Amino acid sequence: MSTSRIEQYRAFLEKDPGNSFARYVIAQEYLKLDDVAGAVTAFNELITHDADYVAAYYHGGKANERLDDMAAARSLYENGIAVAERIGDSHARAELEEALATLPPA
């Protein structure tokens, strides 16, 4: 995919700023372009707009790991676990717990 796909989804957001899926796609597109910092920003924006979009915590954490920012990854995983517990998503919680457990000690 390309920046044109990011631009396409940004246009969707102008019409529907609450569209969490569009924000998620933008973050994933940044990863496909190997713009990890852009992806981290997009995942953080998604969480700001929709704190219950639990996938953003996992993928945002993984992106932060790629940037060697383990503290940010740890924070996202921990916050994501709390969200997954609150919304009753045991699968996401298990994935986030596993990701957290694989981080080097703080």
LONU-162848 format. One record per atom (N, C-alpha, C): residue number from 1; residue in three letters; atom name; x, y, z. Coordinates in Angstrom, 3 decimals. Layout:
+-----+------+------+----------+----------+----------+
| seq | type | atom |       px |       py |       pz |
+-----+------+------+----------+----------+----------+
| NUM |  ala |   CA |        X |        Y |        Z |
...
+-----+------+------+----------+----------+----------+
***
This chain:
+-----+------+------+----------+----------+----------+
| seq | type | atom |       px |       py |       pz |
+-----+------+------+----------+----------+----------+
|   1 |  met |    N |    0.842 |   -1.178 |    0.000 |
|   1 |  met |   CA |    0.000 |    0.000 |    0.000 |
|   1 |  met |    C |    0.884 |    1.237 |    0.000 |
|   2 |  ser |    N |    0.263 |    2.378 |   -0.041 |
|   2 |  ser |   CA |    1.062 |    3.589 |   -0.200 |
|   2 |  ser |    C |    0.468 |    4.739 |    0.593 |
|   3 |  thr |    N |    1.169 |    5.868 |    0.468 |
|   3 |  thr |   CA |    0.656 |    7.049 |    1.158 |
|   3 |  thr |    C |   -0.706 |    7.456 |    0.615 |
|   4 |  ser |    N |   -1.003 |    7.078 |   -0.637 |
|   4 |  ser |   CA |   -2.325 |    7.420 |   -1.172 |
|   4 |  ser |    C |   -3.429 |    6.714 |   -0.380 |
|   5 |  arg |    N |   -3.138 |    5.518 |    0.116 |
|   5 |  arg |   CA |   -4.126 |    4.818 |    0.939 |
|   5 |  arg |    C |   -4.285 |    5.535 |    2.283 |
|   6 |  ile |    N |   -3.194 |    6.024 |    2.835 |
|   6 |  ile |   CA |   -3.269 |    6.814 |    4.071 |
|   6 |  ile |    C |   -4.098 |    8.063 |    3.822 |
|   7 |  glu |    N |   -3.846 |    8.730 |    2.720 |
|   7 |  glu |   CA |   -4.610 |    9.936 |    2.380 |
|   7 |  glu |    C |   -6.085 |    9.611 |    2.203 |
|   8 |  gln |    N |   -6.379 |    8.463 |    1.601 |
|   8 |  gln |   CA |   -7.769 |    8.047 |    1.408 |
|   8 |  gln |    C |   -8.472 |    7.881 |    2.764 |
|   9 |  tyr |    N |   -7.812 |    7.230 |    3.703 |
|   9 |  tyr |   CA |   -8.426 |    7.029 |    5.010 |
|   9 |  tyr |    C |   -8.463 |    8.308 |    5.835 |
|  10 |  arg |    N |   -7.513 |    9.194 |    5.622 |
|  10 |  arg |   CA |   -7.580 |   10.501 |    6.296 |
|  10 |  arg |    C |   -8.796 |   11.280 |    5.788 |
|  11 |  ala |    N |   -9.109 |   11.129 |    4.513 |
|  11 |  ala |   CA |  -10.308 |   11.772 |    3.962 |
|  11 |  ala |    C |  -11.566 |   11.205 |    4.621 |
|  12 |  phe |    N |  -11.572 |    9.882 |    4.867 |
|  12 |  phe |   CA |  -12.696 |    9.287 |    5.600 |
|  12 |  phe |    C |  -12.830 |    9.926 |    6.979 |
|  13 |  leu |    N |  -11.690 |   10.150 |    7.631 |
|  13 |  leu |   CA |  -11.717 |   10.739 |    8.971 |
|  13 |  leu |    C |  -12.244 |   12.165 |    8.972 |
|  14 |  glu |    N |  -11.999 |   12.899 |    7.901 |
|  14 |  glu |   CA |  -12.546 |   14.257 |    7.826 |
|  14 |  glu |    C |  -14.062 |   14.214 |    7.830 |
|  15 |  lys |    N |  -14.629 |   13.207 |    7.182 |
|  15 |  lys |   CA |  -16.087 |   13.059 |    7.128 |
|  15 |  lys |    C |  -16.636 |   12.406 |    8.400 |
|  16 |  asp |    N |  -15.830 |   11.519 |    8.989 |
|  16 |  asp |   CA |  -16.274 |   10.769 |   10.163 |
|  16 |  asp |    C |  -15.117 |   10.653 |   11.151 |
|  17 |  pro |    N |  -14.871 |   11.700 |   11.943 |
|  17 |  pro |   CA |  -13.722 |   11.700 |   12.854 |
|  17 |  pro |    C |  -13.745 |   10.582 |   13.898 |
|  18 |  gly |    N |  -14.878 |    9.998 |   14.131 |
|  18 |  gly |   CA |  -14.994 |    8.925 |   15.101 |
|  18 |  gly |    C |  -14.756 |    7.540 |   14.520 |
|  19 |  asn |    N |  -14.336 |    7.464 |   13.272 |
|  19 |  asn |   CA |  -14.145 |    6.184 |   12.605 |
|  19 |  asn |    C |  -12.846 |    5.531 |   13.078 |
|  20 |  ser |    N |  -12.955 |    4.691 |   14.072 |
|  20 |  ser |   CA |  -11.778 |    4.048 |   14.660 |
|  20 |  ser |    C |  -11.097 |    3.099 |   13.696 |
|  21 |  phe |    N |  -11.872 |    2.410 |   12.870 |
|  21 |  phe |   CA |  -11.268 |    1.489 |   11.911 |
|  21 |  phe |    C |  -10.376 |    2.237 |   10.925 |
|  22 |  ala |    N |  -10.799 |    3.399 |   10.487 |
|  22 |  ala |   CA |   -9.971 |    4.193 |    9.575 |
|  22 |  ala |    C |   -8.657 |    4.573 |   10.250 |
|  23 |  arg |    N |   -8.713 |    4.944 |   11.508 |
|  23 |  arg |   CA |   -7.492 |    5.273 |   12.253 |
|  23 |  arg |    C |   -6.576 |    4.045 |   12.361 |
|  24 |  tyr |    N |   -7.167 |    2.885 |   12.578 |
|  24 |  tyr |   CA |   -6.391 |    1.648 |   12.677 |
|  24 |  tyr |    C |   -5.716 |    1.330 |   11.338 |
|  25 |  val |    N |   -6.450 |    1.474 |   10.258 |
|  25 |  val |   CA |   -5.885 |    1.212 |    8.930 |
|  25 |  val |    C |   -4.723 |    2.161 |    8.646 |
|  26 |  ile |    N |   -4.874 |    3.416 |    9.014 |
|  26 |  ile |   CA |   -3.788 |    4.388 |    8.808 |
|  26 |  ile |    C |   -2.531 |    3.927 |    9.545 |
|  27 |  ala |    N |   -2.673 |    3.514 |   10.788 |
|  27 |  ala |   CA |   -1.515 |    3.047 |   11.560 |
|  27 |  ala |    C |   -0.874 |    1.836 |   10.896 |
|  28 |  gln |    N |   -1.688 |    0.903 |   10.439 |
|  28 |  gln |   CA |   -1.159 |   -0.287 |    9.774 |
|  28 |  gln |    C |   -0.463 |    0.069 |    8.456 |
|  29 |  glu |    N |   -0.992 |    1.051 |    7.755 |
|  29 |  glu |   CA |   -0.364 |    1.480 |    6.499 |
|  29 |  glu |    C |    1.007 |    2.095 |    6.760 |
|  30 |  tyr |    N |    1.128 |    2.848 |    7.841 |
|  30 |  tyr |   CA |    2.441 |    3.382 |    8.195 |
|  30 |  tyr |    C |    3.430 |    2.245 |    8.435 |
|  31 |  leu |    N |    2.981 |    1.178 |    9.094 |
|  31 |  leu |   CA |    3.863 |    0.036 |    9.310 |
|  31 |  leu |    C |    4.281 |   -0.596 |    7.987 |
|  32 |  lys |    N |    3.339 |   -0.713 |    7.062 |
|  32 |  lys |   CA |    3.665 |   -1.285 |    5.749 |
|  32 |  lys |    C |    4.695 |   -0.442 |    5.014 |
|  33 |  leu |    N |    4.685 |    0.855 |    5.265 |
|  33 |  leu |   CA |    5.659 |    1.758 |    4.643 |
|  33 |  leu |    C |    6.957 |    1.821 |    5.444 |
|  34 |  asp |    N |    7.043 |    1.045 |    6.517 |
|  34 |  asp |   CA |    8.178 |    1.024 |    7.436 |
|  34 |  asp |    C |    8.397 |    2.372 |    8.109 |
|  35 |  asp |    N |    7.305 |    3.118 |    8.276 |
|  35 |  asp |   CA |    7.333 |    4.373 |    9.028 |
|  35 |  asp |    C |    6.791 |    4.056 |   10.423 |
|  36 |  val |    N |    7.658 |    3.467 |   11.231 |
|  36 |  val |   CA |    7.225 |    2.978 |   12.541 |
|  36 |  val |    C |    6.833 |    4.138 |   13.451 |
|  37 |  ala |    N |    7.582 |    5.230 |   13.391 |
|  37 |  ala |   CA |    7.238 |    6.398 |   14.215 |
|  37 |  ala |    C |    5.858 |    6.940 |   13.823 |
|  38 |  gly |    N |    5.558 |    6.976 |   12.539 |
|  38 |  gly |   CA |    4.237 |    7.407 |   12.085 |
|  38 |  gly |    C |    3.146 |    6.473 |   12.587 |
|  39 |  ala |    N |    3.450 |    5.176 |   12.605 |
|  39 |  ala |   CA |    2.487 |    4.199 |   13.099 |
|  39 |  ala |    C |    2.228 |    4.400 |   14.587 |
|  40 |  val |    N |    3.300 |    4.625 |   15.352 |
|  40 |  val |   CA |    3.142 |    4.857 |   16.793 |
|  40 |  val |    C |    2.243 |    6.066 |   17.027 |
|  41 |  thr |    N |    2.493 |    7.130 |   16.298 |
|  41 |  thr |   CA |    1.651 |    8.323 |   16.425 |
|  41 |  thr |    C |    0.201 |    7.998 |   16.099 |
|  42 |  ala |    N |   -0.016 |    7.248 |   15.028 |
|  42 |  ala |   CA |   -1.381 |    6.905 |   14.619 |
|  42 |  ala |    C |   -2.062 |    6.007 |   15.653 |
|  43 |  phe |    N |   -1.330 |    5.030 |   16.200 |
|  43 |  phe |   CA |   -1.929 |    4.184 |   17.243 |
|  43 |  phe |    C |   -2.272 |    5.011 |   18.482 |
|  44 |  asn |    N |   -1.405 |    5.934 |   18.852 |
|  44 |  asn |   CA |   -1.689 |    6.792 |   20.008 |
|  44 |  asn |    C |   -2.909 |    7.672 |   19.750 |
|  45 |  glu |    N |   -3.036 |    8.197 |   18.530 |
|  45 |  glu |   CA |   -4.226 |    8.994 |   18.191 |
|  45 |  glu |    C |   -5.476 |    8.140 |   18.264 |
|  46 |  leu |    N |   -5.388 |    6.899 |   17.791 |
|  46 |  leu |   CA |   -6.535 |    5.996 |   17.859 |
|  46 |  leu |    C |   -6.949 |    5.776 |   19.306 |
|  47 |  ile |    N |   -5.982 |    5.507 |   20.172 |
|  47 |  ile |   CA |   -6.298 |    5.277 |   21.592 |
|  47 |  ile |    C |   -6.899 |    6.531 |   22.222 |
|  48 |  thr |    N |   -6.400 |    7.700 |   21.841 |
|  48 |  thr |   CA |   -6.957 |    8.956 |   22.352 |
|  48 |  thr |    C |   -8.419 |    9.103 |   21.958 |
|  49 |  his |    N |   -8.751 |    8.702 |   20.727 |
|  49 |  his |   CA |  -10.119 |    8.860 |   20.239 |
|  49 |  his |    C |  -11.034 |    7.697 |   20.624 |
|  50 |  asp |    N |  -10.452 |    6.524 |   20.857 |
|  50 |  asp |   CA |  -11.263 |    5.357 |   21.188 |
|  50 |  asp |    C |  -10.453 |    4.451 |   22.114 |
|  51 |  ala |    N |  -10.517 |    4.743 |   23.389 |
|  51 |  ala |   CA |   -9.702 |    4.026 |   24.375 |
|  51 |  ala |    C |  -10.041 |    2.544 |   24.459 |
|  52 |  asp |    N |  -11.180 |    2.124 |   23.924 |
|  52 |  asp |   CA |  -11.569 |    0.720 |   23.972 |
|  52 |  asp |    C |  -11.136 |   -0.078 |   22.742 |
|  53 |  tyr |    N |  -10.451 |    0.554 |   21.791 |
|  53 |  tyr |   CA |   -9.983 |   -0.157 |   20.599 |
|  53 |  tyr |    C |   -8.735 |   -0.941 |   20.993 |
|  54 |  val |    N |   -8.964 |   -2.104 |   21.560 |
|  54 |  val |   CA |   -7.918 |   -2.850 |   22.261 |
|  54 |  val |    C |   -6.771 |   -3.283 |   21.347 |
|  55 |  ala |    N |   -7.026 |   -3.507 |   20.078 |
|  55 |  ala |   CA |   -5.955 |   -3.914 |   19.157 |
|  55 |  ala |    C |   -4.874 |   -2.844 |   19.044 |
|  56 |  ala |    N |   -5.239 |   -1.598 |   19.255 |
|  56 |  ala |   CA |   -4.264 |   -0.507 |   19.153 |
|  56 |  ala |    C |   -3.187 |   -0.614 |   20.232 |
|  57 |  tyr |    N |   -3.541 |   -1.164 |   21.371 |
|  57 |  tyr |   CA |   -2.563 |   -1.302 |   22.453 |
|  57 |  tyr |    C |   -1.504 |   -2.348 |   22.088 |
|  58 |  tyr |    N |   -1.952 |   -3.461 |   21.543 |
|  58 |  tyr |   CA |   -1.015 |   -4.521 |   21.166 |
|  58 |  tyr |    C |   -0.111 |   -4.059 |   20.024 |
|  59 |  his |    N |   -0.717 |   -3.601 |   18.953 |
|  59 |  his |   CA |    0.077 |   -3.215 |   17.780 |
|  59 |  his |    C |    0.901 |   -1.955 |   18.041 |
|  60 |  gly |    N |    0.357 |   -1.047 |   18.842 |
|  60 |  gly |   CA |    1.133 |    0.122 |   19.229 |
|  60 |  gly |    C |    2.323 |   -0.267 |   20.078 |
|  61 |  gly |    N |    2.122 |   -1.225 |   20.973 |
|  61 |  gly |   CA |    3.224 |   -1.721 |   21.787 |
|  61 |  gly |    C |    4.299 |   -2.367 |   20.937 |
|  62 |  lys |    N |    3.891 |   -3.190 |   19.981 |
|  62 |  lys |   CA |    4.855 |   -3.837 |   19.091 |
|  62 |  lys |    C |    5.628 |   -2.798 |   18.281 |
|  63 |  ala |    N |    4.952 |   -1.761 |   17.842 |
|  63 |  ala |   CA |    5.635 |   -0.695 |   17.096 |
|  63 |  ala |    C |    6.656 |    0.011 |   17.983 |
|  64 |  asn |    N |    6.289 |    0.258 |   19.228 |
|  64 |  asn |   CA |    7.237 |    0.873 |   20.157 |
|  64 |  asn |    C |    8.433 |   -0.035 |   20.413 |
|  65 |  glu |    N |    8.205 |   -1.333 |   20.459 |
|  65 |  glu |   CA |    9.326 |   -2.264 |   20.595 |
|  65 |  glu |    C |   10.286 |   -2.117 |   19.412 |
|  66 |  arg |    N |    9.732 |   -1.959 |   18.219 |
|  66 |  arg |   CA |   10.578 |   -1.783 |   17.033 |
|  66 |  arg |    C |   11.412 |   -0.509 |   17.132 |
|  67 |  leu |    N |   10.902 |    0.484 |   17.844 |
|  67 |  leu |   CA |   11.646 |    1.732 |   18.055 |
|  67 |  leu |    C |   12.552 |    1.637 |   19.284 |
|  68 |  asp |    N |   12.581 |    0.471 |   19.910 |
|  68 |  asp |   CA |   13.378 |    0.222 |   21.114 |
|  68 |  asp |    C |   12.933 |    1.103 |   22.284 |
|  69 |  asp |    N |   11.638 |    1.403 |   22.329 |
|  69 |  asp |   CA |   11.062 |    2.169 |   23.437 |
|  69 |  asp |    C |   10.241 |    1.206 |   24.288 |
|  70 |  met |    N |   10.965 |    0.450 |   25.105 |
|  70 |  met |   CA |   10.318 |   -0.593 |   25.901 |
|  70 |  met |    C |    9.397 |   -0.013 |   26.967 |
|  71 |  ala |    N |    9.716 |    1.163 |   27.482 |
|  71 |  ala |   CA |    8.847 |    1.778 |   28.493 |
|  71 |  ala |    C |    7.486 |    2.114 |   27.889 |
|  72 |  ala |    N |    7.479 |    2.654 |   26.674 |
|  72 |  ala |   CA |    6.205 |    2.968 |   26.019 |
|  72 |  ala |    C |    5.452 |    1.690 |   25.679 |
|  73 |  ala |    N |    6.167 |    0.667 |   25.220 |
|  73 |  ala |   CA |    5.525 |   -0.613 |   24.919 |
|  73 |  ala |    C |    4.897 |   -1.191 |   26.178 |
|  74 |  arg |    N |    5.647 |   -1.189 |   27.273 |
|  74 |  arg |   CA |    5.149 |   -1.723 |   28.547 |
|  74 |  arg |    C |    3.875 |   -0.984 |   28.975 |
|  75 |  ser |    N |    3.898 |    0.331 |   28.864 |
|  75 |  ser |   CA |    2.731 |    1.126 |   29.251 |
|  75 |  ser |    C |    1.512 |    0.770 |   28.406 |
|  76 |  leu |    N |    1.715 |    0.633 |   27.097 |
|  76 |  leu |   CA |    0.588 |    0.269 |   26.231 |
|  76 |  leu |    C |    0.055 |   -1.115 |   26.572 |
|  77 |  tyr |    N |    0.947 |   -2.074 |   26.779 |
|  77 |  tyr |   CA |    0.487 |   -3.421 |   27.125 |
|  77 |  tyr |    C |   -0.278 |   -3.416 |   28.446 |
|  78 |  glu |    N |    0.243 |   -2.740 |   29.448 |
|  78 |  glu |   CA |   -0.432 |   -2.693 |   30.745 |
|  78 |  glu |    C |   -1.798 |   -2.014 |   30.644 |
|  79 |  asn |    N |   -1.848 |   -0.896 |   29.930 |
|  79 |  asn |   CA |   -3.127 |   -0.203 |   29.758 |
|  79 |  asn |    C |   -4.090 |   -1.048 |   28.936 |
|  80 |  gly |    N |   -3.563 |   -1.726 |   27.921 |
|  80 |  gly |   CA |   -4.398 |   -2.588 |   27.096 |
|  80 |  gly |    C |   -4.976 |   -3.750 |   27.870 |
|  81 |  ile |    N |   -4.185 |   -4.319 |   28.779 |
|  81 |  ile |   CA |   -4.687 |   -5.406 |   29.623 |
|  81 |  ile |    C |   -5.864 |   -4.916 |   30.458 |
|  82 |  ala |    N |   -5.743 |   -3.737 |   31.017 |
|  82 |  ala |   CA |   -6.837 |   -3.177 |   31.818 |
|  82 |  ala |    C |   -8.081 |   -2.956 |   30.962 |
|  83 |  val |    N |   -7.895 |   -2.455 |   29.756 |
|  83 |  val |   CA |   -9.039 |   -2.244 |   28.851 |
|  83 |  val |    C |   -9.662 |   -3.586 |   28.484 |
|  84 |  ala |    N |   -8.841 |   -4.563 |   28.126 |
|  84 |  ala |   CA |   -9.360 |   -5.877 |   27.738 |
|  84 |  ala |    C |  -10.148 |   -6.509 |   28.887 |
|  85 |  glu |    N |   -9.658 |   -6.367 |   30.100 |
|  85 |  glu |   CA |  -10.389 |   -6.883 |   31.257 |
|  85 |  glu |    C |  -11.730 |   -6.176 |   31.407 |
|  86 |  arg |    N |  -11.694 |   -4.850 |   31.271 |
|  86 |  arg |   CA |  -12.916 |   -4.061 |   31.456 |
|  86 |  arg |    C |  -13.977 |   -4.397 |   30.420 |
|  87 |  ile |    N |  -13.553 |   -4.618 |   29.165 |
|  87 |  ile |   CA |  -14.538 |   -4.883 |   28.107 |
|  87 |  ile |    C |  -14.813 |   -6.378 |   27.924 |
|  88 |  gly |    N |  -14.102 |   -7.222 |   28.690 |
|  88 |  gly |   CA |  -14.358 |   -8.659 |   28.649 |
|  88 |  gly |    C |  -13.761 |   -9.368 |   27.446 |
|  89 |  asp |    N |  -12.634 |   -8.881 |   26.941 |
|  89 |  asp |   CA |  -11.980 |   -9.506 |   25.785 |
|  89 |  asp |    C |  -10.800 |  -10.338 |   26.286 |
|  90 |  ser |    N |  -11.087 |  -11.594 |   26.615 |
|  90 |  ser |   CA |  -10.057 |  -12.454 |   27.203 |
|  90 |  ser |    C |   -8.967 |  -12.812 |   26.197 |
|  91 |  his |    N |   -9.300 |  -12.913 |   24.935 |
|  91 |  his |   CA |   -8.297 |  -13.223 |   23.916 |
|  91 |  his |    C |   -7.276 |  -12.089 |   23.806 |
|  92 |  ala |    N |   -7.760 |  -10.877 |   23.698 |
|  92 |  ala |   CA |   -6.853 |   -9.720 |   23.622 |
|  92 |  ala |    C |   -6.035 |   -9.609 |   24.894 |
|  93 |  arg |    N |   -6.665 |   -9.844 |   26.018 |
|  93 |  arg |   CA |   -5.938 |   -9.777 |   27.291 |
|  93 |  arg |    C |   -4.785 |  -10.776 |   27.307 |
|  94 |  ala |    N |   -5.037 |  -11.986 |   26.847 |
|  94 |  ala |   CA |   -3.989 |  -13.014 |   26.828 |
|  94 |  ala |    C |   -2.842 |  -12.604 |   25.904 |
|  95 |  glu |    N |   -3.163 |  -12.050 |   24.747 |
|  95 |  glu |   CA |   -2.117 |  -11.599 |   23.818 |
|  95 |  glu |    C |   -1.289 |  -10.470 |   24.424 |
|  96 |  leu |    N |   -1.955 |   -9.541 |   25.073 |
|  96 |  leu |   CA |   -1.253 |   -8.424 |   25.695 |
|  96 |  leu |    C |   -0.394 |   -8.896 |   26.864 |
|  97 |  glu |    N |   -0.905 |   -9.832 |   27.646 |
|  97 |  glu |   CA |   -0.117 |  -10.372 |   28.760 |
|  97 |  glu |    C |    1.127 |  -11.088 |   28.245 |
|  98 |  glu |    N |    0.973 |  -11.839 |   27.160 |
|  98 |  glu |   CA |    2.121 |  -12.530 |   26.570 |
|  98 |  glu |    C |    3.156 |  -11.530 |   26.054 |
|  99 |  ala |    N |    2.680 |  -10.485 |   25.392 |
|  99 |  ala |   CA |    3.598 |   -9.456 |   24.886 |
|  99 |  ala |    C |    4.334 |   -8.789 |   26.035 |
| 100 |  leu |    N |    3.615 |   -8.495 |   27.093 |
| 100 |  leu |   CA |    4.234 |   -7.864 |   28.269 |
| 100 |  leu |    C |    5.287 |   -8.780 |   28.886 |
| 101 |  ala |    N |    4.974 |  -10.075 |   28.954 |
| 101 |  ala |   CA |    5.892 |  -11.027 |   29.576 |
| 101 |  ala |    C |    7.180 |  -11.201 |   28.779 |
| 102 |  thr |    N |    7.141 |  -10.912 |   27.484 |
| 102 |  thr |   CA |    8.345 |  -11.088 |   26.654 |
| 102 |  thr |    C |    9.254 |   -9.864 |   26.650 |
| 103 |  leu |    N |    8.800 |   -8.760 |   27.252 |
| 103 |  leu |   CA |    9.663 |   -7.571 |   27.318 |
| 103 |  leu |    C |   10.820 |   -7.808 |   28.277 |
| 104 |  pro |    N |   11.955 |   -7.200 |   27.991 |
| 104 |  pro |   CA |   13.046 |   -7.296 |   28.968 |
| 104 |  pro |    C |   12.648 |   -6.596 |   30.263 |
| 105 |  pro |    N |   13.241 |   -6.993 |   31.385 |
| 105 |  pro |   CA |   12.909 |   -6.351 |   32.665 |
| 105 |  pro |    C |   13.135 |   -4.845 |   32.604 |
| 106 |  ala |    N |   12.271 |   -4.135 |   33.296 |
| 106 |  ala |   CA |   12.363 |   -2.662 |   33.307 |
| 106 |  ala |    C |   13.571 |   -2.182 |   34.072 |
+-----+------+------+----------+----------+----------+
***
